[in-house]
Amino acid sequence: MSRQLHFGTTYQVQYGYGGMFGSDGQDALYDIFSMFEIENNAEDIYTDDYEVEREELKRLRQMLIDKDEKYRENEEELTRYLTKIEMTLEEFITKVLDRLINESDQQNEYVLISWY
């Protein structure tokens, strides 16, 4: 009896709303990640699908809550981005970061960011 190659579905993507929309939202999130040095695998600002480690999102959340030195260095620029997408800092934390951290697949250390 010969052996046959088979495959199974390992990763199944279920999309959930991440709290932001539009090209302004996409640009803002990418730039916020950049200004706070949040590692991700986006090739550039126009990348529609990329991953970021959950721990990196948690690190960003903590920097924003603590208003640490990195926050203070970028506060003015961050405020401009948040104003452009009509969000307060608190809304960005609770409606975007908390959702990405807590509502994404908890069995995976990476969070898939997808814009469509």
N, CA, C and O atoms as a printed pandas DataFrame, in Angstrom:
     atom_number atom_name residue_name chain_id  residue_number  x_coord  y_coord  z_coord
0              1         N          MET        A               1    0.848   -1.159    0.000
1              2        CA          MET        A               1    0.000    0.000    0.000
2              3         C          MET        A               1    0.902    1.234    0.000
3              4         O          MET        A               1    1.841    1.315    0.792
4              5         N          SER        A               2    0.624    2.190   -0.882
5              6        CA          SER        A               2    1.454    3.387   -0.944
6              7         C          SER        A               2    0.937    4.464    0.000
7              8         O          SER        A               2   -0.249    4.526    0.327
8              9         N          ARG        A               3    1.850    5.290    0.415
9             10        CA          ARG        A               3    1.497    6.395    1.315
10            11         C          ARG        A               3    1.128    7.605    0.480
11            12         O          ARG        A               3    1.685    7.802   -0.599
12            13         N          GLN        A               4    0.215    8.407    0.951
13            14        CA          GLN        A               4   -0.229    9.600    0.237
14            15         C          GLN        A               4   -0.013   10.826    1.122
15            16         O          GLN        A               4   -0.118   10.763    2.347
16            17         N          LEU        A               5    0.283   11.904    0.482
17            18        CA          LEU        A               5    0.446   13.173    1.170
18            19         C          LEU        A               5   -0.931   13.772    1.425
19            20         O          LEU        A               5   -1.776   13.815    0.531
20            21         N          HIS        A               6   -1.149   14.236    2.659
21            22        CA          HIS        A               6   -2.385   14.913    3.034
22            23         C          HIS        A               6   -2.033   16.202    3.762
23            24         O          HIS        A               6   -0.903   16.386    4.214
24            25         N          PHE        A               7   -2.984   17.063    3.865
25            26        CA          PHE        A               7   -2.766   18.288    4.623
26            27         C          PHE        A               7   -4.018   18.592    5.430
27            28         O          PHE        A               7   -5.119   18.158    5.090
28            29         N          GLY        A               8   -3.832   19.325    6.476
29            30        CA          GLY        A               8   -4.949   19.741    7.326
30            31         C          GLY        A               8   -4.874   21.225    7.597
31            32         O          GLY        A               8   -3.807   21.834    7.523
32            33         N          THR        A               9   -5.995   21.787    7.905
33            34        CA          THR        A               9   -6.044   23.211    8.222
34            35         C          THR        A               9   -5.596   23.413    9.658
35            36         O          THR        A               9   -6.231   22.925   10.593
36            37         N          THR        A              10   -4.501   24.132    9.825
37            38        CA          THR        A              10   -3.967   24.407   11.145
38            39         C          THR        A              10   -4.404   25.762   11.632
39            40         O          THR        A              10   -4.832   25.903   12.778
40            41         N          TYR        A              11   -4.306   26.760   10.785
41            42        CA          TYR        A              11   -4.641   28.125   11.158
42            43         C          TYR        A              11   -5.966   28.513   10.513
43            44         O          TYR        A              11   -6.120   28.435    9.294
44            45         N          GLN        A              12   -6.890   28.920   11.317
45            46        CA          GLN        A              12   -8.155   29.415   10.809
46            47         C          GLN        A              12   -8.322   30.839   11.300
47            48         O          GLN        A              12   -8.254   31.102   12.501
48            49         N          VAL        A              13   -8.538   31.742   10.385
49            50        CA          VAL        A              13   -8.670   33.147   10.730
50            51         C          VAL        A              13  -10.141   33.489   10.903
51            52         O          VAL        A              13  -10.960   33.233   10.021
52            53         N          GLN        A              14  -10.459   34.067   12.042
53            54        CA          GLN        A              14  -11.784   34.610   12.294
54            55         C          GLN        A              14  -11.584   36.091   12.553
55            56         O          GLN        A              14  -10.894   36.481   13.495
56            57         N          TYR        A              15  -12.191   36.908   11.713
57            58        CA          TYR        A              15  -11.986   38.344   11.832
58            59         C          TYR        A              15  -12.919   38.949   12.868
59            60         O          TYR        A              15  -14.072   38.539   13.001
60            61         N          GLY        A              16  -12.406   39.924   13.595
61            62        CA          GLY        A              16  -13.177   40.711   14.542
62            63         C          GLY        A              16  -12.809   42.162   14.343
63            64         O          GLY        A              16  -11.693   42.467   13.923
64            65         N          TYR        A              17  -13.720   43.053   14.636
65            66        CA          TYR        A              17  -13.464   44.491   14.447
66            67         C          TYR        A              17  -12.438   44.969   15.467
67            68         O          TYR        A              17  -12.600   44.764   16.669
68            69         N          GLY        A              18  -11.391   45.602   14.979
69            70        CA          GLY        A              18  -10.286   46.044   15.818
70            71         C          GLY        A              18  -10.396   47.448   16.371
71            72         O          GLY        A              18   -9.465   47.929   17.018
72            73         N          GLY        A              19  -11.515   48.119   16.130
73            74        CA          GLY        A              19  -11.711   49.423   16.746
74            75         C          GLY        A              19  -11.289   50.618   15.919
75            76         O          GLY        A              19  -11.454   51.756   16.359
76            77         N          MET        A              20  -10.741   50.388   14.717
77            78        CA          MET        A              20  -10.311   51.498   13.859
78            79         C          MET        A              20  -10.781   51.219   12.439
79            80         O          MET        A              20  -11.069   50.077   12.081
80            81         N          PHE        A              21  -10.857   52.277   11.635
81            82        CA          PHE        A              21  -11.255   52.095   10.250
82            83         C          PHE        A              21  -10.608   53.162    9.376
83            84         O          PHE        A              21  -10.069   54.149    9.876
84            85         N          GLY        A              22  -10.670   52.953    8.078
85            86        CA          GLY        A              22  -10.204   53.925    7.100
86            87         C          GLY        A              22   -8.700   53.974    6.938
87            88         O          GLY        A              22   -7.937   53.424    7.732
88            89         N          SER        A              23   -8.307   54.656    5.877
89            90        CA          SER        A              23   -6.876   54.775    5.608
90            91         C          SER        A              23   -6.178   55.619    6.675
91            92         O          SER        A              23   -5.003   55.398    6.967
92            93         N          ASP        A              24   -6.893   56.583    7.256
93            94        CA          ASP        A              24   -6.296   57.355    8.349
94            95         C          ASP        A              24   -6.005   56.455    9.547
95            96         O          ASP        A              24   -4.973   56.608   10.201
96            97         N          GLY        A              25   -6.903   55.522    9.838
97            98        CA          GLY        A              25   -6.692   54.578   10.928
98            99         C          GLY        A              25   -5.515   53.667   10.656
99           100         O          GLY        A              25   -4.690   53.418   11.535
100          101         N          GLN        A              26   -5.441   53.165    9.417
101          102        CA          GLN        A              26   -4.336   52.287    9.040
102          103         C          GLN        A              26   -3.007   53.020    9.171
103          104         O          GLN        A              26   -2.047   52.487    9.726
104          105         N          ASP        A              27   -2.959   54.245    8.656
105          106        CA          ASP        A              27   -1.728   55.040    8.743
106          107         C          ASP        A              27   -1.361   55.316   10.201
107          108         O          ASP        A              27   -0.202   55.185   10.593
108          109         N          ALA        A              28   -2.355   55.696   10.993
109          110        CA          ALA        A              28   -2.102   56.050   12.393
110          111         C          ALA        A              28   -1.559   54.863   13.169
111          112         O          ALA        A              28   -0.588   55.005   13.912
112          113         N          LEU        A              29   -2.168   53.692   13.009
113          114        CA          LEU        A              29   -1.716   52.528   13.761
114          115         C          LEU        A              29   -0.279   52.173   13.397
115          116         O          LEU        A              29    0.540   51.909   14.277
116          117         N          TYR        A              30    0.021   52.166   12.124
117          118        CA          TYR        A              30    1.377   51.860   11.679
118          119         C          TYR        A              30    2.371   52.867   12.260
119          120         O          TYR        A              30    3.432   52.493   12.761
120          121         N          ASP        A              31    2.012   54.143   12.184
121          122        CA          ASP        A              31    2.921   55.181   12.683
122          123         C          ASP        A              31    3.069   55.145   14.198
123          124         O          ASP        A              31    4.150   55.416   14.719
124          125         N          ILE        A              32    2.004   54.819   14.903
125          126        CA          ILE        A              32    2.094   54.679   16.363
126          127         C          ILE        A              32    3.016   53.518   16.710
127          128         O          ILE        A              32    3.853   53.628   17.606
128          129         N          PHE        A              33    2.859   52.405   16.000
129          130        CA          PHE        A              33    3.771   51.284   16.222
130          131         C          PHE        A              33    5.216   51.730   15.973
131          132         O          PHE        A              33    6.114   51.387   16.742
132          133         N          SER        A              34    5.435   52.482   14.917
133          134        CA          SER        A              34    6.793   52.931   14.586
134          135         C          SER        A              34    7.351   53.860   15.654
135          136         O          SER        A              34    8.488   53.683   16.091
136          137         N          MET        A              35    6.572   54.845   16.079
137          138        CA          MET        A              35    7.104   55.826   17.034
138          139         C          MET        A              35    7.396   55.212   18.392
139          140         O          MET        A              35    8.244   55.715   19.129
140          141         N          PHE        A              36    6.698   54.122   18.733
141          142        CA          PHE        A              36    6.953   53.452   20.012
142          143         C          PHE        A              36    7.790   52.180   19.844
143          144         O          PHE        A              36    7.933   51.390   20.777
144          145         N          GLU        A              37    8.339   51.999   18.641
145          146        CA          GLU        A              37    9.231   50.878   18.335
146          147         C          GLU        A              37    8.587   49.530   18.652
147          148         O          GLU        A              37    9.203   48.663   19.273
148          149         N          ILE        A              38    7.354   49.370   18.219
149          150        CA          ILE        A              38    6.623   48.120   18.393
150          151         C          ILE        A              38    6.933   47.235   17.197
151          152         O          ILE        A              38    6.568   47.553   16.065
152          153         N          GLU        A              39    7.603   46.131   17.455
153          154        CA          GLU        A              39    8.021   45.242   16.376
154          155         C          GLU        A              39    6.820   44.591   15.723
155          156         O          GLU        A              39    5.894   44.134   16.392
156          157         N          ASN        A              40    6.857   44.559   14.391
157          158        CA          ASN        A              40    5.834   43.874   13.602
158          159         C          ASN        A              40    6.454   43.518   12.265
159          160         O          ASN        A              40    7.574   43.936   11.969
160          161         N          ASN        A              41    5.747   42.756   11.459
161          162        CA          ASN        A              41    6.335   42.345   10.189
162          163         C          ASN        A              41    5.710   43.054    8.988
163          164         O          ASN        A              41    5.750   42.527    7.876
164          165         N          ALA        A              42    5.139   44.229    9.192
165          166        CA          ALA        A              42    4.623   45.016    8.071
166          167         C          ALA        A              42    5.788   45.504    7.225
167          168         O          ALA        A              42    6.800   45.967    7.750
168          169         N          GLU        A              43    5.635   45.396    5.918
169          170        CA          GLU        A              43    6.695   45.879    5.025
170          171         C          GLU        A              43    6.718   47.397    4.988
171          172         O          GLU        A              43    7.790   48.000    4.926
172          173         N          ASP        A              44    5.550   48.019    5.025
173          174        CA          ASP        A              44    5.455   49.473    5.018
174          175         C          ASP        A              44    4.061   49.878    5.485
175          176         O          ASP        A              44    3.263   49.029    5.882
176          177         N          ILE        A              45    3.776   51.152    5.438
177          178        CA          ILE        A              45    2.520   51.696    5.943
178          179         C          ILE        A              45    1.297   51.162    5.190
179          180         O          ILE        A              45    0.184   51.184    5.715
180          181         N          TYR        A              46    1.507   50.685    3.967
181          182        CA          TYR        A              46    0.399   50.215    3.138
182          183         C          TYR        A              46    0.177   48.708    3.213
183          184         O          TYR        A              46   -0.646   48.172    2.471
184          185         N          THR        A              47    0.893   48.017    4.092
185          186        CA          THR        A              47    0.714   46.574    4.245
186          187         C          THR        A              47   -0.655   46.302    4.852
187          188         O          THR        A              47   -0.993   46.838    5.907
188          189         N          ASP        A              48   -1.441   45.465    4.178
189          190        CA          ASP        A              48   -2.805   45.180    4.632
190          191         C          ASP        A              48   -2.868   44.103    5.714
191          192         O          ASP        A              48   -3.757   44.134    6.566
192          193         N          ASP        A              49   -1.946   43.166    5.688
193          194        CA          ASP        A              49   -1.942   42.069    6.664
194          195         C          ASP        A              49   -0.544   41.917    7.246
195          196         O          ASP        A              49    0.433   41.747    6.518
196          197         N          TYR        A              50   -0.468   41.979    8.556
197          198        CA          TYR        A              50    0.816   41.768    9.217
198          199         C          TYR        A              50    0.559   41.302   10.648
199          200         O          TYR        A              50   -0.568   41.343   11.140
200          201         N          GLU        A              51    1.618   40.863   11.292
201          202        CA          GLU        A              51    1.497   40.330   12.648
202          203         C          GLU        A              51    2.327   41.153   13.624
203          204         O          GLU        A              51    3.358   41.731   13.279
204          205         N          VAL        A              52    1.838   41.180   14.842
205          206        CA          VAL        A              52    2.560   41.826   15.933
206          207         C          VAL        A              52    2.417   40.927   17.155
207          208         O          VAL        A              52    1.347   40.371   17.404
208          209         N          GLU        A              53    3.486   40.790   17.904
209          210        CA          GLU        A              53    3.424   39.952   19.101
210          211         C          GLU        A              53    2.484   40.573   20.131
211          212         O          GLU        A              53    2.489   41.785   20.342
212          213         N          ARG        A              54    1.693   39.739   20.758
213          214        CA          ARG        A              54    0.780   40.203   21.802
214          215         C          ARG        A              54    1.553   40.947   22.893
215          216         O          ARG        A              54    1.075   41.953   23.418
216          217         N          GLU        A              55    2.743   40.455   23.233
217          218        CA          GLU        A              55    3.557   41.101   24.265
218          219         C          GLU        A              55    3.975   42.506   23.852
219          220         O          GLU        A              55    4.110   43.383   24.706
220          221         N          GLU        A              56    4.182   42.736   22.561
221          222        CA          GLU        A              56    4.504   44.070   22.073
222          223         C          GLU        A              56    3.311   45.012   22.250
223          224         O          GLU        A              56    3.482   46.177   22.610
224          225         N          LEU        A              57    2.103   44.503   21.995
225          226        CA          LEU        A              57    0.899   45.305   22.204
226          227         C          LEU        A              57    0.719   45.642   23.681
227          228         O          LEU        A              57    0.319   46.751   24.036
228          229         N          LYS        A              58    1.020   44.673   24.526
229          230        CA          LYS        A              58    0.936   44.913   25.974
230          231         C          LYS        A              58    1.965   45.946   26.411
231          232         O          LYS        A              58    1.698   46.784   27.273
232          233         N          ARG        A              59    3.142   45.873   25.806
233          234        CA          ARG        A              59    4.197   46.830   26.129
234          235         C          ARG        A              59    3.779   48.244   25.723
235          236         O          ARG        A              59    3.987   49.196   26.476
236          237         N          LEU        A              60    3.191   48.380   24.538
237          238        CA          LEU        A              60    2.701   49.675   24.088
238          239         C          LEU        A              60    1.617   50.189   25.025
239          240         O          LEU        A              60    1.626   51.358   25.411
240          241         N          ARG        A              61    0.700   49.330   25.385
241          242        CA          ARG        A              61   -0.387   49.714   26.292
242          243         C          ARG        A              61    0.181   50.259   27.601
243          244         O          ARG        A              61   -0.275   51.286   28.105
244          245         N          GLN        A              62    1.168   49.573   28.138
245          246        CA          GLN        A              62    1.756   49.999   29.414
246          247         C          GLN        A              62    2.475   51.332   29.279
247          248         O          GLN        A              62    2.377   52.178   30.168
248          249         N          MET        A              63    3.198   51.535   28.177
249          250        CA          MET        A              63    3.870   52.817   27.957
250          251         C          MET        A              63    2.866   53.964   27.927
251          252         O          MET        A              63    3.120   55.038   28.473
252          253         N          LEU        A              64    1.720   53.727   27.283
253          254        CA          LEU        A              64    0.704   54.769   27.174
254          255         C          LEU        A              64    0.032   55.037   28.519
255          256         O          LEU        A              64   -0.251   56.186   28.856
256          257         N          ILE        A              65   -0.221   53.989   29.275
257          258        CA          ILE        A              65   -0.849   54.154   30.591
258          259         C          ILE        A              65    0.102   54.853   31.557
259          260         O          ILE        A              65   -0.299   55.760   32.287
260          261         N          ASP        A              66    1.370   54.424   31.556
261          262        CA          ASP        A              66    2.356   55.006   32.468
262          263         C          ASP        A              66    2.805   56.399   32.038
263          264         O          ASP        A              66    3.376   57.156   32.823
264          265         N          LYS        A              67    2.533   56.722   30.767
265          266        CA          LYS        A              67    3.019   57.986   30.189
266          267         C          LYS        A              67    4.505   58.135   30.467
267          268         O          LYS        A              67    4.972   59.145   30.993
268          269         N          ASP        A              68    5.229   57.085   30.091
269          270        CA          ASP        A              68    6.664   57.016   30.351
270          271         C          ASP        A              68    7.451   57.985   29.459
271          272         O          ASP        A              68    6.870   58.798   28.739
272          273         N          GLU        A              69    8.756   57.884   29.521
273          274        CA          GLU        A              69    9.621   58.796   28.774
274          275         C          GLU        A              69    9.358   58.730   27.271
275          276         O          GLU        A              69    9.314   59.762   26.600
276          277         N          LYS        A              70    9.186   57.533   26.751
277          278        CA          LYS        A              70    8.912   57.360   25.310
278          279         C          LYS        A              70    7.594   58.040   24.943
279          280         O          LYS        A              70    7.479   58.662   23.887
280          281         N          TYR        A              71    6.610   57.916   25.817
281          282        CA          TYR        A              71    5.325   58.594   25.601
282          283         C          TYR        A              71    5.541   60.111   25.568
283          284         O          TYR        A              71    5.057   60.789   24.662
284          285         N          ARG        A              72    6.249   60.626   26.529
285          286        CA          ARG        A              72    6.465   62.071   26.612
286          287         C          ARG        A              72    7.211   62.596   25.389
287          288         O          ARG        A              72    6.931   63.698   24.917
288          289         N          GLU        A              73    8.162   61.811   24.873
289          290        CA          GLU        A              73    8.894   62.193   23.666
290          291         C          GLU        A              73    7.973   62.290   22.456
291          292         O          GLU        A              73    8.196   63.115   21.570
292          293         N          ASN        A              74    6.947   61.458   22.414
293          294        CA          ASN        A              74    6.073   61.353   21.241
294          295         C          ASN        A              74    4.665   61.892   21.466
295          296         O          ASN        A              74    3.806   61.762   20.594
296          297         N          GLU        A              75    4.421   62.488   22.616
297          298        CA          GLU        A              75    3.061   62.890   22.981
298          299         C          GLU        A              75    2.406   63.809   21.944
299          300         O          GLU        A              75    1.246   63.607   21.585
300          301         N          GLU        A              76    3.125   64.793   21.475
301          302        CA          GLU        A              76    2.541   65.741   20.523
302          303         C          GLU        A              76    2.150   65.058   19.219
303          304         O          GLU        A              76    1.052   65.274   18.705
304          305         N          GLU        A              77    3.046   64.236   18.686
305          306        CA          GLU        A              77    2.764   63.527   17.435
306          307         C          GLU        A              77    1.638   62.509   17.636
307          308         O          GLU        A              77    0.761   62.372   16.783
308          309         N          LEU        A              78    1.666   61.804   18.754
309          310        CA          LEU        A              78    0.611   60.842   19.061
310          311         C          LEU        A              78   -0.742   61.540   19.133
311          312         O          LEU        A              78   -1.730   61.039   18.595
312          313         N          THR        A              79   -0.788   62.673   19.783
313          314        CA          THR        A              79   -2.038   63.432   19.900
314          315         C          THR        A              79   -2.553   63.840   18.521
315          316         O          THR        A              79   -3.760   63.810   18.280
316          317         N          ARG        A              80   -1.653   64.220   17.617
317          318        CA          ARG        A              80   -2.067   64.577   16.245
318          319         C          ARG        A              80   -2.711   63.383   15.551
319          320         O          ARG        A              80   -3.751   63.522   14.908
320          321         N          TYR        A              81   -2.092   62.205   15.679
321          322        CA          TYR        A              81   -2.661   61.004   15.054
322          323         C          TYR        A              81   -4.020   60.671   15.650
323          324         O          TYR        A              81   -4.972   60.385   14.923
324          325         N          LEU        A              82   -4.107   60.707   16.961
325          326        CA          LEU        A              82   -5.374   60.371   17.614
326          327         C          LEU        A              82   -6.463   61.374   17.266
327          328         O          LEU        A              82   -7.621   60.992   17.101
328          329         N          THR        A              83   -6.114   62.634   17.153
329          330        CA          THR        A              83   -7.089   63.653   16.752
330          331         C          THR        A              83   -7.582   63.387   15.334
331          332         O          THR        A              83   -8.771   63.521   15.044
332          333         N          LYS        A              84   -6.666   63.012   14.463
333          334        CA          LYS        A              84   -7.019   62.731   13.068
334          335         C          LYS        A              84   -8.007   61.570   12.955
335          336         O          LYS        A              84   -8.874   61.573   12.082
336          337         N          ILE        A              85   -7.875   60.582   13.837
337          338        CA          ILE        A              85   -8.798   59.437   13.791
338          339         C          ILE        A              85   -9.927   59.580   14.811
339          340         O          ILE        A              85  -10.689   58.645   15.054
340          341         N          GLU        A              86  -10.014   60.765   15.395
341          342        CA          GLU        A              86  -11.095   61.113   16.315
342          343         C          GLU        A              86  -11.196   60.157   17.507
343          344         O          GLU        A              86  -12.262   59.627   17.822
344          345         N          MET        A              87  -10.051   59.961   18.153
345          346        CA          MET        A              87   -9.984   59.123   19.349
346          347         C          MET        A              87   -9.181   59.831   20.421
347          348         O          MET        A              87   -8.247   60.580   20.133
348          349         N          THR        A              88   -9.561   59.578   21.658
349          350        CA          THR        A              88   -8.743   60.020   22.779
350          351         C          THR        A              88   -7.730   58.914   23.063
351          352         O          THR        A              88   -7.838   57.811   22.527
352          353         N          LEU        A              89   -6.766   59.210   23.891
353          354        CA          LEU        A              89   -5.796   58.198   24.294
354          355         C          LEU        A              89   -6.511   57.037   24.981
355          356         O          LEU        A              89   -6.217   55.872   24.710
356          357         N          GLU        A              90   -7.447   57.355   25.866
357          358        CA          GLU        A              90   -8.183   56.313   26.591
358          359         C          GLU        A              90   -8.983   55.429   25.623
359          360         O          GLU        A              90   -9.039   54.211   25.795
360          361         N          GLU        A              91   -9.596   56.041   24.614
361          362        CA          GLU        A              91  -10.344   55.261   23.624
362          363         C          GLU        A              91   -9.411   54.370   22.819
363          364         O          GLU        A              91   -9.752   53.224   22.528
364          365         N          PHE        A              92   -8.229   54.884   22.453
365          366        CA          PHE        A              92   -7.273   54.072   21.717
366          367         C          PHE        A              92   -6.856   52.858   22.544
367          368         O          PHE        A              92   -6.739   51.751   22.019
368          369         N          ILE        A              93   -6.637   53.072   23.822
369          370        CA          ILE        A              93   -6.239   51.961   24.693
370          371         C          ILE        A              93   -7.375   50.945   24.824
371          372         O          ILE        A              93   -7.153   49.747   24.652
372          373         N          THR        A              94   -8.585   51.412   25.127
373          374        CA          THR        A              94   -9.681   50.477   25.415
374          375         C          THR        A              94  -10.345   49.912   24.168
375          376         O          THR        A              94  -10.735   48.744   24.153
376          377         N          LYS        A              95  -10.481   50.721   23.121
377          378        CA          LYS        A              95  -11.200   50.272   21.927
378          379         C          LYS        A              95  -10.308   49.613   20.889
379          380         O          LYS        A              95  -10.796   48.890   20.019
380          381         N          VAL        A              96   -9.021   49.852   20.971
381          382        CA          VAL        A              96   -8.110   49.260   19.989
382          383         C          VAL        A              96   -7.165   48.274   20.668
383          384         O          VAL        A              96   -7.247   47.071   20.420
384          385         N          LEU        A              97   -6.271   48.770   21.520
385          386        CA          LEU        A              97   -5.261   47.884   22.106
386          387         C          LEU        A              97   -5.876   46.775   22.943
387          388         O          LEU        A              97   -5.509   45.610   22.784
388          389         N          ASP        A              98   -6.804   47.110   23.831
389          390        CA          ASP        A              98   -7.415   46.072   24.661
390          391         C          ASP        A              98   -8.120   45.030   23.813
391          392         O          ASP        A              98   -8.066   43.837   24.111
392          393         N          ARG        A              99   -8.779   45.479   22.760
393          394        CA          ARG        A              99   -9.477   44.543   21.874
394          395         C          ARG        A              99   -8.480   43.642   21.157
395          396         O          ARG        A              99   -8.681   42.430   21.083
396          397         N          LEU        A             100   -7.404   44.226   20.628
397          398        CA          LEU        A             100   -6.394   43.414   19.944
398          399         C          LEU        A             100   -5.755   42.413   20.905
399          400         O          LEU        A             100   -5.529   41.256   20.547
400          401         N          ILE        A             101   -5.472   42.852   22.095
401          402        CA          ILE        A             101   -4.810   41.991   23.084
402          403         C          ILE        A             101   -5.744   40.895   23.581
403          404         O          ILE        A             101   -5.351   39.731   23.650
404          405         N          ASN        A             102   -6.963   41.253   23.924
405          406        CA          ASN        A             102   -7.857   40.331   24.632
406          407         C          ASN        A             102   -8.833   39.555   23.769
407          408         O          ASN        A             102   -9.271   38.474   24.165
408          409         N          GLU        A             103   -9.184   40.071   22.609
409          410        CA          GLU        A             103  -10.195   39.408   21.795
410          411         C          GLU        A             103   -9.615   38.619   20.630
411          412         O          GLU        A             103  -10.351   37.932   19.922
412          413         N          SER        A             104   -8.312   38.709   20.424
413          414        CA          SER        A             104   -7.672   37.905   19.379
414          415         C          SER        A             104   -7.394   36.508   19.934
415          416         O          SER        A             104   -7.584   36.257   21.124
416          417         N          ASP        A             105   -6.951   35.620   19.079
417          418        CA          ASP        A             105   -6.706   34.216   19.438
418          419         C          ASP        A             105   -5.669   34.128   20.561
419          420         O          ASP        A             105   -4.486   34.399   20.352
420          421         N          GLN        A             106   -6.124   33.750   21.731
421          422        CA          GLN        A             106   -5.250   33.676   22.908
422          423         C          GLN        A             106   -4.285   32.498   22.859
423          424         O          GLN        A             106   -3.357   32.424   23.664
424          425         N          GLN        A             107   -4.492   31.583   21.928
425          426        CA          GLN        A             107   -3.583   30.441   21.797
426          427         C          GLN        A             107   -2.394   30.771   20.898
427          428         O          GLN        A             107   -1.501   29.944   20.712
428          429         N          ASN        A             108   -2.388   31.970   20.348
429          430        CA          ASN        A             108   -1.321   32.376   19.450
430          431         C          ASN        A             108   -0.643   33.607   20.041
431          432         O          ASN        A             108   -1.319   34.548   20.457
432          433         N          GLU        A             109    0.672   33.608   20.079
433          434        CA          GLU        A             109    1.391   34.738   20.653
434          435         C          GLU        A             109    1.417   35.941   19.716
435          436         O          GLU        A             109    1.801   37.037   20.124
436          437         N          TYR        A             110    1.010   35.743   18.464
437          438        CA          TYR        A             110    0.965   36.834   17.494
438          439         C          TYR        A             110   -0.479   37.222   17.216
439          440         O          TYR        A             110   -1.378   36.381   17.203
440          441         N          VAL        A             111   -0.678   38.514   16.994
441          442        CA          VAL        A             111   -1.987   39.039   16.625
442          443         C          VAL        A             111   -1.921   39.435   15.163
443          444         O          VAL        A             111   -1.036   40.184   14.749
444          445         N          LEU        A             112   -2.864   38.925   14.386
445          446        CA          LEU        A             112   -2.946   39.271   12.969
446          447         C          LEU        A             112   -3.676   40.598   12.833
447          448         O          LEU        A             112   -4.818   40.735   13.272
448          449         N          ILE        A             113   -3.019   41.567   12.228
449          450        CA          ILE        A             113   -3.619   42.864   11.920
450          451         C          ILE        A             113   -4.004   42.807   10.453
451          452         O          ILE        A             113   -3.163   42.528    9.598
452          453         N          SER        A             114   -5.258   43.066   10.161
453          454        CA          SER        A             114   -5.724   42.970    8.780
454          455         C          SER        A             114   -6.620   44.152    8.449
455          456         O          SER        A             114   -7.561   44.457    9.182
456          457         N          TRP        A             115   -6.321   44.804    7.354
457          458        CA          TRP        A             115   -7.120   45.940    6.869
458          459         C          TRP        A             115   -7.760   45.544    5.568
459          460         O          TRP        A             115   -7.059   45.241    4.602
460          461         N          TYR        A             116   -9.076   45.538    5.517
461          462        CA          TYR        A             116   -9.790   45.257    4.257
462          463         C          TYR        A             116  -11.127   45.939    4.248
463          464         O          TYR        A             116  -11.873   45.822    3.275
